């Protein structure tokens, strides 16, 4: 089974997809906002609060306390476990992609 797509067809499809994506972005920008803004009439003064300084409270805080040994060990174990799981998933994805590429190329060589 052979499927042949010309370069012109592929280019036209890419342009259509890009154009439809732009239309979708424009239409998404025209939607009504979740919180409507208050409309102010021209030449009406904008009501503002009088400016007042804000006080700053200076308080003391406790010094940095290092995490316990158990917490640090748990962080290393959890991080290692996540790295192993992510690495395994990535290896599976790369293996399937490589297998698909090899199968496709060998099918092309057989033709």
PDB file as gemmi writes it, atoms N, CA and C in Angstrom:
CRYST1    1.000    1.000    1.000  90.00  90.00  90.00 P 1                      
ATOM      1  N   UNK A   1       0.848  -1.171   0.000  1.00  0.00           N  
ATOM      2  CA  UNK A   1       0.000   0.000   0.000  1.00  0.00           C  
ATOM      3  C   UNK A   1       0.893   1.233   0.000  1.00  0.00           C  
ATOM      4  N   UNK A   2       0.679   2.077  -0.946  1.00  0.00           N  
ATOM      5  CA  UNK A   2       1.529   3.249  -1.107  1.00  0.00           C  
ATOM      6  C   UNK A   2       0.667   4.505  -1.134  1.00  0.00           C  
ATOM      7  N   UNK A   3       1.084   5.474  -0.389  1.00  0.00           N  
ATOM      8  CA  UNK A   3       0.394   6.762  -0.366  1.00  0.00           C  
ATOM      9  C   UNK A   3       1.392   7.812  -0.832  1.00  0.00           C  
ATOM     10  N   UNK A   4       1.036   8.516  -1.890  1.00  0.00           N  
ATOM     11  CA  UNK A   4       1.923   9.531  -2.447  1.00  0.00           C  
ATOM     12  C   UNK A   4       1.225  10.882  -2.309  1.00  0.00           C  
ATOM     13  N   UNK A   5       1.910  11.820  -1.695  1.00  0.00           N  
ATOM     14  CA  UNK A   5       1.387  13.175  -1.534  1.00  0.00           C  
ATOM     15  C   UNK A   5       2.391  14.111  -2.195  1.00  0.00           C  
ATOM     16  N   UNK A   6       1.915  14.923  -3.097  1.00  0.00           N  
ATOM     17  CA  UNK A   6       2.830  15.841  -3.775  1.00  0.00           C  
ATOM     18  C   UNK A   6       3.205  16.981  -2.836  1.00  0.00           C  
ATOM     19  N   UNK A   7       4.296  17.615  -3.171  1.00  0.00           N  
ATOM     20  CA  UNK A   7       4.775  18.727  -2.365  1.00  0.00           C  
ATOM     21  C   UNK A   7       3.797  19.892  -2.399  1.00  0.00           C  
ATOM     22  N   UNK A   8       3.123  20.087  -3.507  1.00  0.00           N  
ATOM     23  CA  UNK A   8       2.133  21.166  -3.620  1.00  0.00           C  
ATOM     24  C   UNK A   8       0.955  20.907  -2.682  1.00  0.00           C  
ATOM     25  N   UNK A   9       0.473  19.660  -2.658  1.00  0.00           N  
ATOM     26  CA  UNK A   9      -0.632  19.329  -1.755  1.00  0.00           C  
ATOM     27  C   UNK A   9      -0.226  19.523  -0.296  1.00  0.00           C  
ATOM     28  N   UNK A  10       0.982  19.106   0.017  1.00  0.00           N  
ATOM     29  CA  UNK A  10       1.463  19.248   1.393  1.00  0.00           C  
ATOM     30  C   UNK A  10       1.581  20.719   1.783  1.00  0.00           C  
ATOM     31  N   UNK A  11       2.080  21.542   0.870  1.00  0.00           N  
ATOM     32  CA  UNK A  11       2.206  22.979   1.136  1.00  0.00           C  
ATOM     33  C   UNK A  11       0.835  23.622   1.299  1.00  0.00           C  
ATOM     34  N   UNK A  12      -0.116  23.233   0.441  1.00  0.00           N  
ATOM     35  CA  UNK A  12      -1.467  23.793   0.555  1.00  0.00           C  
ATOM     36  C   UNK A  12      -2.105  23.398   1.885  1.00  0.00           C  
ATOM     37  N   UNK A  13      -1.916  22.166   2.291  1.00  0.00           N  
ATOM     38  CA  UNK A  13      -2.475  21.746   3.577  1.00  0.00           C  
ATOM     39  C   UNK A  13      -1.843  22.507   4.736  1.00  0.00           C  
ATOM     40  N   UNK A  14      -0.536  22.749   4.655  1.00  0.00           N  
ATOM     41  CA  UNK A  14       0.137  23.512   5.710  1.00  0.00           C  
ATOM     42  C   UNK A  14      -0.379  24.944   5.761  1.00  0.00           C  
ATOM     43  N   UNK A  15      -0.582  25.561   4.583  1.00  0.00           N  
ATOM     44  CA  UNK A  15      -1.123  26.925   4.565  1.00  0.00           C  
ATOM     45  C   UNK A  15      -2.545  26.963   5.121  1.00  0.00           C  
ATOM     46  N   UNK A  16      -3.362  25.974   4.778  1.00  0.00           N  
ATOM     47  CA  UNK A  16      -4.725  25.926   5.310  1.00  0.00           C  
ATOM     48  C   UNK A  16      -4.702  25.799   6.831  1.00  0.00           C  
ATOM     49  N   UNK A  17      -3.835  24.941   7.353  1.00  0.00           N  
ATOM     50  CA  UNK A  17      -3.773  24.762   8.807  1.00  0.00           C  
ATOM     51  C   UNK A  17      -3.318  26.049   9.501  1.00  0.00           C  
ATOM     52  N   UNK A  18      -2.308  26.706   8.934  1.00  0.00           N  
ATOM     53  CA  UNK A  18      -1.843  27.965   9.509  1.00  0.00           C  
ATOM     54  C   UNK A  18      -2.926  29.032   9.444  1.00  0.00           C  
ATOM     55  N   UNK A  19      -3.625  29.101   8.314  1.00  0.00           N  
ATOM     56  CA  UNK A  19      -4.704  30.088   8.182  1.00  0.00           C  
ATOM     57  C   UNK A  19      -5.840  29.831   9.150  1.00  0.00           C  
ATOM     58  N   UNK A  20      -6.232  28.567   9.285  1.00  0.00           N  
ATOM     59  CA  UNK A  20      -7.306  28.254  10.238  1.00  0.00           C  
ATOM     60  C   UNK A  20      -6.870  28.509  11.679  1.00  0.00           C  
ATOM     61  N   UNK A  21      -5.602  28.281  11.974  1.00  0.00           N  
ATOM     62  CA  UNK A  21      -5.099  28.575  13.326  1.00  0.00           C  
ATOM     63  C   UNK A  21      -5.163  30.079  13.602  1.00  0.00           C  
ATOM     64  N   UNK A  22      -4.811  30.900  12.599  1.00  0.00           N  
ATOM     65  CA  UNK A  22      -4.903  32.349  12.780  1.00  0.00           C  
ATOM     66  C   UNK A  22      -6.345  32.800  12.956  1.00  0.00           C  
ATOM     67  N   UNK A  23      -7.247  32.219  12.190  1.00  0.00           N  
ATOM     68  CA  UNK A  23      -8.673  32.561  12.337  1.00  0.00           C  
ATOM     69  C   UNK A  23      -9.157  32.172  13.733  1.00  0.00           C  
ATOM     70  N   UNK A  24      -8.743  31.022  14.226  1.00  0.00           N  
ATOM     71  CA  UNK A  24      -9.142  30.598  15.569  1.00  0.00           C  
ATOM     72  C   UNK A  24      -8.596  31.549  16.624  1.00  0.00           C  
ATOM     73  N   UNK A  25      -7.363  32.026  16.449  1.00  0.00           N  
ATOM     74  CA  UNK A  25      -6.805  32.990  17.409  1.00  0.00           C  
ATOM     75  C   UNK A  25      -7.563  34.307  17.387  1.00  0.00           C  
ATOM     76  N   UNK A  26      -7.916  34.782  16.190  1.00  0.00           N  
ATOM     77  CA  UNK A  26      -8.668  36.037  16.088  1.00  0.00           C  
ATOM     78  C   UNK A  26     -10.039  35.886  16.736  1.00  0.00           C  
ATOM     79  N   UNK A  27     -10.712  34.771  16.447  1.00  0.00           N  
ATOM     80  CA  UNK A  27     -12.034  34.565  17.037  1.00  0.00           C  
ATOM     81  C   UNK A  27     -11.961  34.399  18.547  1.00  0.00           C  
ATOM     82  N   UNK A  28     -10.906  33.782  19.051  1.00  0.00           N  
ATOM     83  CA  UNK A  28     -10.747  33.629  20.495  1.00  0.00           C  
ATOM     84  C   UNK A  28     -10.482  34.981  21.163  1.00  0.00           C  
ATOM     85  N   UNK A  29      -9.852  35.911  20.435  1.00  0.00           N  
ATOM     86  CA  UNK A  29      -9.578  37.233  20.996  1.00  0.00           C  
ATOM     87  C   UNK A  29     -10.814  38.113  21.065  1.00  0.00           C  
ATOM     88  N   UNK A  30     -11.843  37.804  20.301  1.00  0.00           N  
ATOM     89  CA  UNK A  30     -13.047  38.626  20.282  1.00  0.00           C  
ATOM     90  C   UNK A  30     -14.089  38.184  21.289  1.00  0.00           C  
ATOM     91  N   UNK A  31     -13.815  37.185  22.066  1.00  0.00           N  
ATOM     92  CA  UNK A  31     -14.823  36.708  23.012  1.00  0.00           C  
ATOM     93  C   UNK A  31     -14.998  37.719  24.144  1.00  0.00           C  
ATOM     94  N   UNK A  32     -16.114  37.627  24.817  1.00  0.00           N  
ATOM     95  CA  UNK A  32     -16.423  38.557  25.894  1.00  0.00           C  
ATOM     96  C   UNK A  32     -15.549  38.226  27.112  1.00  0.00           C  
ATOM     97  N   UNK A  33     -14.938  39.232  27.728  1.00  0.00           N  
ATOM     98  CA  UNK A  33     -14.108  38.943  28.891  1.00  0.00           C  
ATOM     99  C   UNK A  33     -14.953  38.475  30.075  1.00  0.00           C  
ATOM    100  N   UNK A  34     -14.328  37.753  30.968  1.00  0.00           N  
ATOM    101  CA  UNK A  34     -15.050  37.211  32.118  1.00  0.00           C  
ATOM    102  C   UNK A  34     -15.503  38.321  33.057  1.00  0.00           C  
ATOM    103  N   UNK A  35     -14.697  39.339  33.220  1.00  0.00           N  
ATOM    104  CA  UNK A  35     -15.057  40.444  34.104  1.00  0.00           C  
ATOM    105  C   UNK A  35     -15.144  41.713  33.262  1.00  0.00           C  
ATOM    106  N   UNK A  36     -16.342  42.230  33.048  1.00  0.00           N  
ATOM    107  CA  UNK A  36     -16.456  43.422  32.202  1.00  0.00           C  
ATOM    108  C   UNK A  36     -15.816  44.643  32.880  1.00  0.00           C  
ATOM    109  N   UNK A  37     -15.241  45.506  32.076  1.00  0.00           N  
ATOM    110  CA  UNK A  37     -14.626  46.716  32.610  1.00  0.00           C  
ATOM    111  C   UNK A  37     -15.673  47.823  32.692  1.00  0.00           C  
ATOM    112  N   UNK A  38     -15.501  48.677  33.657  1.00  0.00           N  
ATOM    113  CA  UNK A  38     -16.427  49.791  33.828  1.00  0.00           C  
ATOM    114  C   UNK A  38     -16.170  50.822  32.738  1.00  0.00           C  
ATOM    115  N   UNK A  39     -17.239  51.286  32.097  1.00  0.00           N  
ATOM    116  CA  UNK A  39     -17.091  52.282  31.043  1.00  0.00           C  
ATOM    117  C   UNK A  39     -17.112  53.676  31.655  1.00  0.00           C  
ATOM    118  N   UNK A  40     -16.090  54.432  31.373  1.00  0.00           N  
ATOM    119  CA  UNK A  40     -16.043  55.817  31.842  1.00  0.00           C  
ATOM    120  C   UNK A  40     -16.334  56.721  30.658  1.00  0.00           C  
ATOM    121  N   UNK A  41     -17.160  57.744  30.895  1.00  0.00           N  
ATOM    122  CA  UNK A  41     -17.494  58.683  29.840  1.00  0.00           C  
ATOM    123  C   UNK A  41     -16.364  59.686  29.687  1.00  0.00           C  
ATOM    124  N   UNK A  42     -16.250  60.235  28.520  1.00  0.00           N  
ATOM    125  CA  UNK A  42     -15.205  61.227  28.308  1.00  0.00           C  
ATOM    126  C   UNK A  42     -15.523  62.486  29.108  1.00  0.00           C  
ATOM    127  N   UNK A  43     -14.479  63.127  29.517  1.00  0.00           N  
ATOM    128  CA  UNK A  43     -14.524  64.384  30.246  1.00  0.00           C  
ATOM    129  C   UNK A  43     -15.095  64.257  31.652  1.00  0.00           C  
ATOM    130  N   UNK A  44     -15.425  63.048  32.076  1.00  0.00           N  
ATOM    131  CA  UNK A  44     -15.818  62.864  33.479  1.00  0.00           C  
ATOM    132  C   UNK A  44     -14.554  62.626  34.293  1.00  0.00           C  
ATOM    133  N   UNK A  45     -14.471  63.239  35.454  1.00  0.00           N  
ATOM    134  CA  UNK A  45     -13.260  63.023  36.250  1.00  0.00           C  
ATOM    135  C   UNK A  45     -13.219  61.585  36.782  1.00  0.00           C  
ATOM    136  N   UNK A  46     -12.021  61.046  36.847  1.00  0.00           N  
ATOM    137  CA  UNK A  46     -11.833  59.710  37.402  1.00  0.00           C  
ATOM    138  C   UNK A  46     -11.721  59.846  38.914  1.00  0.00           C  
ATOM    139  N   UNK A  47     -12.582  59.151  39.607  1.00  0.00           N  
ATOM    140  CA  UNK A  47     -12.606  59.238  41.066  1.00  0.00           C  
ATOM    141  C   UNK A  47     -11.472  58.395  41.620  1.00  0.00           C  
ATOM    142  N   UNK A  48     -10.638  59.015  42.427  1.00  0.00           N  
ATOM    143  CA  UNK A  48      -9.516  58.306  43.029  1.00  0.00           C  
ATOM    144  C   UNK A  48      -9.490  58.574  44.522  1.00  0.00           C  
ATOM    145  N   UNK A  49      -8.955  57.617  45.218  1.00  0.00           N  
ATOM    146  CA  UNK A  49      -8.801  57.818  46.667  1.00  0.00           C  
ATOM    147  C   UNK A  49      -7.684  58.814  46.929  1.00  0.00           C  
ATOM    148  N   UNK A  50      -7.779  59.538  48.034  1.00  0.00           N  
ATOM    149  CA  UNK A  50      -6.654  60.419  48.374  1.00  0.00           C  
ATOM    150  C   UNK A  50      -5.423  59.582  48.721  1.00  0.00           C  
ATOM    151  N   UNK A  51      -4.265  60.071  48.317  1.00  0.00           N  
ATOM    152  CA  UNK A  51      -3.036  59.337  48.536  1.00  0.00           C  
ATOM    153  C   UNK A  51      -2.650  59.380  49.999  1.00  0.00           C  
ATOM    154  N   UNK A  52      -2.402  58.192  50.566  1.00  0.00           N  
ATOM    155  CA  UNK A  52      -1.945  58.100  51.951  1.00  0.00           C  
ATOM    156  C   UNK A  52      -0.792  57.114  52.001  1.00  0.00           C  
ATOM    157  N   UNK A  53       0.244  57.424  52.760  1.00  0.00           N  
ATOM    158  CA  UNK A  53       1.365  56.480  52.838  1.00  0.00           C  
ATOM    159  C   UNK A  53       0.956  55.206  53.569  1.00  0.00           C  
ATOM    160  N   UNK A  54       1.567  54.114  53.184  1.00  0.00           N  
ATOM    161  CA  UNK A  54       1.297  52.826  53.810  1.00  0.00           C  
ATOM    162  C   UNK A  54       2.430  52.525  54.780  1.00  0.00           C  
ATOM    163  N   UNK A  55       2.062  52.198  55.995  1.00  0.00           N  
ATOM    164  CA  UNK A  55       3.070  51.902  57.003  1.00  0.00           C  
ATOM    165  C   UNK A  55       3.715  50.545  56.779  1.00  0.00           C  
ATOM    166  N   UNK A  56       4.992  50.441  57.132  1.00  0.00           N  
ATOM    167  CA  UNK A  56       5.735  49.200  56.997  1.00  0.00           C  
ATOM    168  C   UNK A  56       6.128  48.730  58.380  1.00  0.00           C  
ATOM    169  N   UNK A  57       5.770  47.494  58.687  1.00  0.00           N  
ATOM    170  CA  UNK A  57       6.114  46.937  59.988  1.00  0.00           C  
ATOM    171  C   UNK A  57       7.392  46.128  59.857  1.00  0.00           C  
ATOM    172  N   UNK A  58       8.374  46.423  60.694  1.00  0.00           N  
ATOM    173  CA  UNK A  58       9.615  45.666  60.701  1.00  0.00           C  
ATOM    174  C   UNK A  58       9.567  44.687  61.864  1.00  0.00           C  
ATOM    175  N   UNK A  59       9.494  43.412  61.505  1.00  0.00           N  
ATOM    176  CA  UNK A  59       9.449  42.379  62.547  1.00  0.00           C  
ATOM    177  C   UNK A  59      10.609  41.419  62.359  1.00  0.00           C  
ATOM    178  N   UNK A  60      10.986  40.779  63.434  1.00  0.00           N  
ATOM    179  CA  UNK A  60      12.060  39.797  63.348  1.00  0.00           C  
ATOM    180  C   UNK A  60      11.477  38.450  62.962  1.00  0.00           C  
ATOM    181  N   UNK A  61      12.287  37.647  62.355  1.00  0.00           N  
ATOM    182  CA  UNK A  61      11.854  36.322  61.944  1.00  0.00           C  
ATOM    183  C   UNK A  61      12.871  35.289  62.416  1.00  0.00           C  
ATOM    184  N   UNK A  62      12.448  34.051  62.417  1.00  0.00           N  
ATOM    185  CA  UNK A  62      13.367  33.012  62.864  1.00  0.00           C  
ATOM    186  C   UNK A  62      14.420  32.754  61.805  1.00  0.00           C  
ATOM    187  N   UNK A  63      15.587  32.286  62.237  1.00  0.00           N  
ATOM    188  CA  UNK A  63      16.662  32.001  61.317  1.00  0.00           C  
ATOM    189  C   UNK A  63      16.353  30.735  60.531  1.00  0.00           C  
ATOM    190  N   UNK A  64      17.075  30.538  59.439  1.00  0.00           N  
ATOM    191  CA  UNK A  64      16.867  29.374  58.582  1.00  0.00           C  
ATOM    192  C   UNK A  64      17.227  28.106  59.342  1.00  0.00           C  
ATOM    193  N   UNK A  65      16.343  27.136  59.275  1.00  0.00           N  
ATOM    194  CA  UNK A  65      16.584  25.844  59.925  1.00  0.00           C  
ATOM    195  C   UNK A  65      16.731  24.796  58.838  1.00  0.00           C  
ATOM    196  N   UNK A  66      17.847  24.104  58.825  1.00  0.00           N  
ATOM    197  CA  UNK A  66      18.085  23.081  57.812  1.00  0.00           C  
ATOM    198  C   UNK A  66      17.104  21.938  57.986  1.00  0.00           C  
ATOM    199  N   UNK A  67      16.677  21.322  56.881  1.00  0.00           N  
ATOM    200  CA  UNK A  67      15.778  20.173  57.002  1.00  0.00           C  
ATOM    201  C   UNK A  67      16.489  18.997  57.656  1.00  0.00           C  
ATOM    202  N   UNK A  68      15.682  18.149  58.265  1.00  0.00           N  
ATOM    203  CA  UNK A  68      16.270  17.008  58.974  1.00  0.00           C  
ATOM    204  C   UNK A  68      16.877  16.018  57.976  1.00  0.00           C  
ATOM    205  N   UNK A  69      17.680  15.093  58.494  1.00  0.00           N  
ATOM    206  CA  UNK A  69      18.335  14.097  57.662  1.00  0.00           C  
ATOM    207  C   UNK A  69      17.303  13.214  56.959  1.00  0.00           C  
ATOM    208  N   UNK A  70      16.233  12.862  57.650  1.00  0.00           N  
ATOM    209  CA  UNK A  70      15.196  12.025  57.064  1.00  0.00           C  
ATOM    210  C   UNK A  70      14.530  12.722  55.874  1.00  0.00           C  
ATOM    211  N   UNK A  71      14.300  14.009  56.021  1.00  0.00           N  
ATOM    212  CA  UNK A  71      13.681  14.767  54.924  1.00  0.00           C  
ATOM    213  C   UNK A  71      14.587  14.864  53.719  1.00  0.00           C  
ATOM    214  N   UNK A  72      15.878  15.048  53.940  1.00  0.00           N  
ATOM    215  CA  UNK A  72      16.820  15.113  52.824  1.00  0.00           C  
ATOM    216  C   UNK A  72      16.943  13.768  52.126  1.00  0.00           C  
ATOM    217  N   UNK A  73      16.958  12.687  52.892  1.00  0.00           N  
ATOM    218  CA  UNK A  73      17.020  11.354  52.295  1.00  0.00           C  
ATOM    219  C   UNK A  73      15.760  11.093  51.478  1.00  0.00           C  
ATOM    220  N   UNK A  74      14.599  11.475  52.008  1.00  0.00           N  
ATOM    221  CA  UNK A  74      13.336  11.289  51.283  1.00  0.00           C  
ATOM    222  C   UNK A  74      13.336  12.090  49.978  1.00  0.00           C  
ATOM    223  N   UNK A  75      13.894  13.282  49.997  1.00  0.00           N  
ATOM    224  CA  UNK A  75      13.964  14.093  48.781  1.00  0.00           C  
ATOM    225  C   UNK A  75      14.841  13.423  47.730  1.00  0.00           C  
ATOM    226  N   UNK A  76      15.959  12.843  48.144  1.00  0.00           N  
ATOM    227  CA  UNK A  76      16.839  12.153  47.206  1.00  0.00           C  
ATOM    228  C   UNK A  76      16.147  10.921  46.636  1.00  0.00           C  
ATOM    229  N   UNK A  77      15.465  10.144  47.482  1.00  0.00           N  
ATOM    230  CA  UNK A  77      14.779   8.935  47.026  1.00  0.00           C  
ATOM    231  C   UNK A  77      13.644   9.289  46.064  1.00  0.00           C  
ATOM    232  N   UNK A  78      12.837  10.282  46.423  1.00  0.00           N  
ATOM    233  CA  UNK A  78      11.717  10.677  45.568  1.00  0.00           C  
ATOM    234  C   UNK A  78      12.216  11.239  44.238  1.00  0.00           C  
ATOM    235  N   UNK A  79      13.255  12.062  44.266  1.00  0.00           N  
ATOM    236  CA  UNK A  79      13.813  12.609  43.033  1.00  0.00           C  
ATOM    237  C   UNK A  79      14.392  11.526  42.140  1.00  0.00           C  
ATOM    238  N   UNK A  80      15.068  10.558  42.740  1.00  0.00           N  
ATOM    239  CA  UNK A  80      15.625   9.452  41.961  1.00  0.00           C  
ATOM    240  C   UNK A  80      14.518   8.610  41.343  1.00  0.00           C  
ATOM    241  N   UNK A  81      13.469   8.351  42.111  1.00  0.00           N  
ATOM    242  CA  UNK A  81      12.342   7.576  41.583  1.00  0.00           C  
ATOM    243  C   UNK A  81      11.678   8.276  40.407  1.00  0.00           C  
ATOM    244  N   UNK A  82      11.466   9.589  40.530  1.00  0.00           N  
ATOM    245  CA  UNK A  82      10.873  10.345  39.421  1.00  0.00           C  
ATOM    246  C   UNK A  82      11.779  10.339  38.197  1.00  0.00           C  
ATOM    247  N   UNK A  83      13.084  10.460  38.417  1.00  0.00           N  
ATOM    248  CA  UNK A  83      14.021  10.443  37.291  1.00  0.00           C  
ATOM    249  C   UNK A  83      13.985   9.091  36.581  1.00  0.00           C  
ATOM    250  N   UNK A  84      13.893   8.004  37.337  1.00  0.00           N  
ATOM    251  CA  UNK A  84      13.848   6.671  36.735  1.00  0.00           C  
ATOM    252  C   UNK A  84      12.563   6.493  35.929  1.00  0.00           C  
ATOM    253  N   UNK A  85      11.417   6.929  36.486  1.00  0.00           N  
ATOM    254  CA  UNK A  85      10.144   6.780  35.775  1.00  0.00           C  
ATOM    255  C   UNK A  85      10.129   7.620  34.499  1.00  0.00           C  
ATOM    256  N   UNK A  86      10.571   8.857  34.586  1.00  0.00           N  
ATOM    257  CA  UNK A  86      10.594   9.725  33.409  1.00  0.00           C  
ATOM    258  C   UNK A  86      11.561   9.179  32.364  1.00  0.00           C  
ATOM    259  N   UNK A  87      12.710   8.681  32.808  1.00  0.00           N  
ATOM    260  CA  UNK A  87      13.669   8.089  31.877  1.00  0.00           C  
ATOM    261  C   UNK A  87      13.098   6.866  31.179  1.00  0.00           C  
ATOM    262  N   UNK A  88      12.360   6.028  31.919  1.00  0.00           N  
ATOM    263  CA  UNK A  88      11.761   4.836  31.309  1.00  0.00           C  
ATOM    264  C   UNK A  88      10.710   5.209  30.273  1.00  0.00           C  
ATOM    265  N   UNK A  89       9.860   6.175  30.602  1.00  0.00           N  
ATOM    266  CA  UNK A  89       8.840   6.614  29.642  1.00  0.00           C  
ATOM    267  C   UNK A  89       9.495   7.211  28.403  1.00  0.00           C  
ATOM    268  N   UNK A  90      10.524   8.023  28.597  1.00  0.00           N  
ATOM    269  CA  UNK A  90      11.230   8.608  27.461  1.00  0.00           C  
ATOM    270  C   UNK A  90      11.900   7.533  26.612  1.00  0.00           C  
ATOM    271  N   UNK A  91      12.472   6.526  27.248  1.00  0.00           N  
ATOM    272  CA  UNK A  91      13.102   5.435  26.501  1.00  0.00           C  
ATOM    273  C   UNK A  91      12.070   4.669  25.672  1.00  0.00           C  
ATOM    274  N   UNK A  92      10.881   4.444  26.239  1.00  0.00           N  
ATOM    275  CA  UNK A  92       9.828   3.746  25.497  1.00  0.00           C  
ATOM    276  C   UNK A  92       9.390   4.561  24.286  1.00  0.00           C  
ATOM    277  N   UNK A  93       9.217   5.862  24.459  1.00  0.00           N  
ATOM    278  CA  UNK A  93       8.801   6.722  23.346  1.00  0.00           C  
ATOM    279  C   UNK A  93       9.866   6.732  22.252  1.00  0.00           C  
ATOM    280  N   UNK A  94      11.124   6.851  22.639  1.00  0.00           N  
ATOM    281  CA  UNK A  94      12.206   6.859  21.649  1.00  0.00           C  
ATOM    282  C   UNK A  94      12.290   5.511  20.944  1.00  0.00           C  
ATOM    283  N   UNK A  95      12.103   4.423  21.689  1.00  0.00           N  
ATOM    284  CA  UNK A  95      12.165   3.093  21.083  1.00  0.00           C  
ATOM    285  C   UNK A  95      11.037   2.901  20.069  1.00  0.00           C  
ATOM    286  N   UNK A  96       9.825   3.306  20.411  1.00  0.00           N  
ATOM    287  CA  UNK A  96       8.714   3.181  19.460  1.00  0.00           C  
ATOM    288  C   UNK A  96       8.941   4.060  18.230  1.00  0.00           C  
ATOM    289  N   UNK A  97       9.434   5.252  18.436  1.00  0.00           N  
ATOM    290  CA  UNK A  97       9.725   6.130  17.298  1.00  0.00           C  
ATOM    291  C   UNK A  97      10.797   5.560  16.394  1.00  0.00           C  
ATOM    292  N   UNK A  98      11.845   5.018  17.001  1.00  0.00           N  
ATOM    293  CA  UNK A  98      12.909   4.400  16.212  1.00  0.00           C  
ATOM    294  C   UNK A  98      12.398   3.181  15.459  1.00  0.00           C  
ATOM    295  N   UNK A  99      11.588   2.357  16.125  1.00  0.00           N  
ATOM    296  CA  UNK A  99      11.032   1.174  15.465  1.00  0.00           C  
ATOM    297  C   UNK A  99      10.148   1.579  14.284  1.00  0.00           C  
ATOM    298  N   UNK A 100       9.315   2.589  14.471  1.00  0.00           N  
ATOM    299  CA  UNK A 100       8.457   3.049  13.378  1.00  0.00           C  
ATOM    300  C   UNK A 100       9.288   3.585  12.215  1.00  0.00           C  
ATOM    301  N   UNK A 101      10.359   4.300  12.532  1.00  0.00           N  
ATOM    302  CA  UNK A 101      11.231   4.833  11.489  1.00  0.00           C  
ATOM    303  C   UNK A 101      11.914   3.708  10.712  1.00  0.00           C  
ATOM    304  N   UNK A 102      12.422   2.705  11.425  1.00  0.00           N  
ATOM    305  CA  UNK A 102      13.091   1.585  10.769  1.00  0.00           C  
ATOM    306  C   UNK A 102      12.113   0.805   9.902  1.00  0.00           C  
ATOM    307  N   UNK A 103      10.912   0.562  10.405  1.00  0.00           N  
ATOM    308  CA  UNK A 103       9.900  -0.169   9.629  1.00  0.00           C  
ATOM    309  C   UNK A 103       9.537   0.608   8.378  1.00  0.00           C  
ATOM    310  N   UNK A 104       9.350   1.910   8.506  1.00  0.00           N  
ATOM    311  CA  UNK A 104       8.999   2.735   7.350  1.00  0.00           C  
ATOM    312  C   UNK A 104      10.114   2.734   6.313  1.00  0.00           C  
ATOM    313  N   UNK A 105      11.360   2.879   6.779  1.00  0.00           N  
ATOM    314  CA  UNK A 105      12.476   2.918   5.837  1.00  0.00           C  
ATOM    315  C   UNK A 105      12.689   1.571   5.155  1.00  0.00           C  
ATOM    316  N   UNK A 106      12.528   0.477   5.880  1.00  0.00           N  
ATOM    317  CA  UNK A 106      12.684  -0.830   5.240  1.00  0.00           C  
ATOM    318  C   UNK A 106      11.552  -1.103   4.244  1.00  0.00           C  
ATOM    319  N   UNK A 107      10.351  -0.627   4.547  1.00  0.00           N  
ATOM    320  CA  UNK A 107       9.265  -0.749   3.577  1.00  0.00           C  
ATOM    321  C   UNK A 107       9.553   0.065   2.319  1.00  0.00           C  
ATOM    322  N   UNK A 108      10.172   1.223   2.486  1.00  0.00           N  
ATOM    323  CA  UNK A 108      10.518   2.028   1.323  1.00  0.00           C  
ATOM    324  C   UNK A 108      11.602   1.350   0.484  1.00  0.00           C  
ATOM    325  N   UNK A 109      12.520   0.644   1.137  1.00  0.00           N  
ATOM    326  CA  UNK A 109      13.581  -0.041   0.405  1.00  0.00           C  
ATOM    327  C   UNK A 109      13.058  -1.232  -0.379  1.00  0.00           C  
ATOM    328  N   UNK A 110      11.988  -1.862   0.119  1.00  0.00           N  
ATOM    329  CA  UNK A 110      11.413  -3.034  -0.540  1.00  0.00           C  
ATOM    330  C   UNK A 110      10.678  -2.664  -1.823  1.00  0.00           C  
ATOM    331  N   UNK A 111      10.272  -1.428  -1.952  1.00  0.00           N  
ATOM    332  CA  UNK A 111       9.477  -1.029  -3.118  1.00  0.00           C  
ATOM    333  C   UNK A 111      10.305  -0.923  -4.372  1.00  0.00           C  
TER     334      UNK A 111                                                      
END                                                                             
